[in-house]
Amino acid sequence: MARHLIIAVAARRAEPLYFFGYRDRGATTECLWTPDRWQALWLDAEEARDEAALLGILCPGYRPEAQPVCVTQGDP
């Protein structure tokens, strides 16, 4: 099964961010993002799609979407 990651574009940011995970703060939960796609959380396709939909609700300033991970020899 192909692996996916969640990429998000923010209205005030030129570069995309990649979903890294959550930080539990007791009563609240913080969504963690990274500019480095190799640090992003890799998910199965269905799980990534569901997670992106949830992140769209939790992070209204971002436009998250699931994308397949393409690993090629030329990737940095």
C-alpha positions, -999 to +999 in steps of 0.1 A: +000+000+000+013+035-009+023+057+020+010+093+022+019+124+041-002+155+049+009+187+033-007+221+043-005+255+028-011+285+050-025+317+037+004+337+050+032+313+042+049+307+008+064+273+016+042+243+025+043+226+059+041+189+066+021+173+094+044+159+121+020+148+148+002+161+179+014+174+213-010+167+242-013+196+266-038+182+290-070+201+282-059+210+246-040+194+218-015+212+196-009+202+159+027+200+150+041+210+116+075+208+100+089+225+068+110+193+062+090+166+043+114+139+055+103+145+091+066+143+083+044+116+096+038+089+069+004+073+069-017+048+049-038+065+022-072+062+040-058+073+073-040+103+057-073+113+040-092+111+073-065+129+092-063+157+066-101+162+070-097+164+108-068+189+105-089+211+083-113+215+112-086+218+139-064+242+119-087+266+100-057+287+089-043+258+069-055+239+038-043+203+046-044+175+020-031+140+017-004+134-009+014+102-019+050+100-008+072+099-039+107+087-032+131+090-061+168+089-064+169+127-071+151+136-038+172+156-014 
